[in-house]
Structures are given as structure tokens and as C-alpha cells.
Amino acid sequence: MTEPPPVWLLDVDGVVNVARPGWGGPPRRSLVWADSEAAGYQVRWAPPLTDRIRALHRADVVEVRWCTTWCPDAGRLERLWRLPPLVRSLDADPMPRGSACWPLKLAAARAVLAAGRRLVWTDDEALPAAGPDRDALTVHGRALLIAPRPSRGLQPPDLDRIAAFAAG
């Protein structure tokens, strides 16, 4: 029996939605309405990044799940980035913002590992610092944690690391 692919907990702001995404081409922008906040937000991303996320998920290399304060409004991002409907790892109502959401994200990461799955977690802020929480996640090499620079987000080498971890 083949092991299922790793679960990739994907944050949005500072990971996909960034000021200077790079990736060798011009970024795209769109105003995205968040019903949960009754507000619109400017989103900026690199199309090759969202293409690669979509390709890795569709090829069953990883199982991408939202782990972001955008969870209540993730359907709008899925349509914008042509992603299939993804599992939402956070379902708080109202959704806590900023560091108040970090414990929920950590609980989602722990739940993935407790279910016997390998974990990829990409977040620019919520990853635990060196210490017991981080050690518990990364013991036995079952988790890959990537904290991109918030202004640049995930870059091609990060996606290469994710693909290598999934293969591995």
C-alpha cells in the first residue's frame, strides 16, 4: 500500500499574496471581496506559483489545504487562481486575525501529523520558533516547514523543496 501524499497547509498573505512575488514575470493583481469581513482586499501573486501549486495538488504530489485567515472566503481565491475546492483547516467564526490565529494553525499542523500524514506547512509568521513545538512537528523528518520572506512569498526553490520532500 502506498503512503498518501503529504498534506500541505497553505497560508495566503505573505506566502502567495505578496508585494514582490518575482518568478520571472509580471505579477497579477485583483481585488478580492471577503464576505466574512465585508471588505475588499488587493491580492498580488505570481501566476507561475499558483500554477505550480495547482499542478502539485492535481498530480497527487501533495494534498493542499487552506490554513489561513482567508478560509471563510477561500472559494474566491480558488476561482481566481483556478484551484479546485480545497479543504479548509480553520473554521473559527469569527476567524481570529494575526497572532491570535497562530494557535489554530499549530493545532491544524498537529492534527495532520496525528492522523499519520506527513506535513508541509508554509506560513510567513505562524511557524513555531526553535523549541518544543517546532521539535514536536519536525521529529523523525515527517514535516517540512517553510517560512518565506513576507514581501516575496514562496519562490521556485521552495516549491522544489516541497516536491523533493513529497517524493521522499
C-alpha atoms as one frame of an Amber mdcrd trajectory, in Angstrom:
protein
   0.000   0.000   0.000   1.292   3.420  -0.964   1.575   6.170   1.617  -0.783
   9.097   0.922   0.847  12.339  -0.170   1.876  14.906   2.420  -0.709  17.460
   3.473   0.381  20.981   2.570  -1.054  23.611   4.927  -1.015  26.754   2.803
  -1.213  30.269   4.173  -2.056  33.131   1.786  -0.815  36.545   2.952   2.981
  36.712   2.871   3.117  33.314   1.137   1.116  33.623  -2.112  -0.253  37.173
  -1.765   2.905  39.300  -1.632   4.242  42.689  -2.697   7.063  41.441  -4.968
   6.419  37.833  -5.985   9.069  37.616  -8.710   9.019  34.292 -10.605  10.414
  35.898 -13.763   7.282  37.652 -14.944   4.916  40.416 -14.000   2.661  39.756
 -11.023  -1.097  39.688 -11.316  -3.437  41.733  -9.134  -7.061  41.501  -8.267
  -9.438  42.975  -5.754 -10.929  40.089  -3.751 -14.061  40.599  -1.698 -14.125
  38.931   1.722 -17.745  38.373   2.770 -16.576  37.430   6.250 -15.222  40.951
   6.759 -17.410  42.865   4.317 -14.249  44.295   2.777 -12.221  44.065  -0.400
  -8.503  43.317  -0.408  -5.920  43.816  -3.133  -4.256  40.475  -3.841  -0.976
  40.255  -5.772   0.614  36.955  -6.858   2.878  35.236  -9.378   0.818  33.138
 -11.817   3.611  30.528 -12.151   3.398  29.970  -8.374  -0.342  29.319  -8.367
   0.086  27.168 -11.498   2.668  25.057  -9.711   0.560  24.731  -6.547  -2.365
  23.592  -8.692  -0.188  21.115 -10.620   1.310  19.558  -7.468  -2.152  19.137
  -5.942  -3.761  17.712  -9.101  -0.876  15.273  -9.619  -1.387  13.998  -6.042
   2.162  15.006  -5.097   0.665  16.885  -2.135  -2.811  17.453  -0.761  -3.122
  21.216  -0.448  -5.323  22.503   2.366  -6.017  26.111   3.269  -4.535  27.162
   6.610  -5.179  30.876   6.515  -7.443  33.578   7.848  -8.833  33.542   4.286
 -10.518  30.154   4.966 -14.060  31.623   5.175 -13.551  33.287   1.780 -11.177
  30.769   0.164 -13.656  29.938  -2.582 -12.954  33.317  -4.137  -9.215  32.574
  -4.170  -9.842  29.114  -5.640 -11.766  30.653  -8.538  -9.193  33.425  -9.019
  -6.239  31.024  -9.041  -8.111  28.155 -10.777  -7.610  25.825  -7.823 -10.017
  23.002  -7.099 -12.057  23.256  -3.904  -9.572  22.627  -1.089 -10.131  21.517
   2.492 -10.225  24.389   4.984  -8.102  23.635   8.042  -9.534  26.537  10.040
 -13.227  27.055  10.717 -13.417  29.555  13.571 -16.257  32.057  13.446 -15.261
  34.784  13.679 -11.781  33.998  12.358  -9.095  35.408  14.660  -6.582  37.681
  12.946  -2.814  37.912  13.206  -1.082  36.124  16.034  -4.435  35.227  17.624
  -4.846  32.706  14.786  -1.450  31.029  15.265  -2.639  28.501  17.884  -5.354
  27.325  15.463  -2.778  26.881  12.722  -0.470  24.944  15.051  -3.393  22.713
  16.058  -4.101  22.049  12.365  -0.461  21.031  11.829  -0.533  18.738  14.838
  -3.768  17.146  13.587  -2.160  16.307  10.233   0.716  14.516  11.954  -1.597
  12.832  14.480  -3.532  11.400  11.521  -0.317   9.729  10.355   0.260  12.043
   7.406   3.452  13.872   6.515   3.207  17.653   6.687   4.287  20.610   4.585
   3.472  23.917   6.262   4.139  27.235   4.534   3.479  30.352   6.594   5.370
  33.616   6.889   4.506  34.201  10.568   2.850  31.316  12.412   5.522  28.614
  12.258   6.819  27.901  15.755  10.305  29.146  16.569  13.030  26.766  17.688
  11.841  24.918  20.767   9.473  22.162  21.871   6.592  22.983  19.489   8.848
  23.020  16.437  10.735  19.938  17.621   7.468  18.023  18.063   6.464  18.825
  14.487   9.775  18.034  12.835  10.817  14.935  14.792  11.515  11.937  12.534
  11.567  14.161   9.426   7.772  13.947   8.959   7.346  17.704   8.442   8.776
  20.384   6.181   8.260  23.920   7.479   8.903  26.857   5.153   8.646  30.495
   6.266   9.100  32.661   3.165  10.035  36.327   3.270   6.661  38.096   3.549
   7.420  40.560   0.753   8.491  37.814  -1.695   6.465  34.762  -0.664   7.202
  31.273  -1.921   9.895  31.101  -4.568  10.832  28.384  -7.099  13.419  26.747
  -4.778  10.720  26.442  -2.086   8.460  24.543  -4.488  11.418  22.355  -5.454
  11.935  21.543  -1.757   8.255  20.681  -1.365   8.310  18.370  -4.386  11.520
  16.687  -3.146  10.075  16.230   0.342   6.895  14.733  -1.106   8.939  12.332
  -3.224  10.979  11.347  -0.338
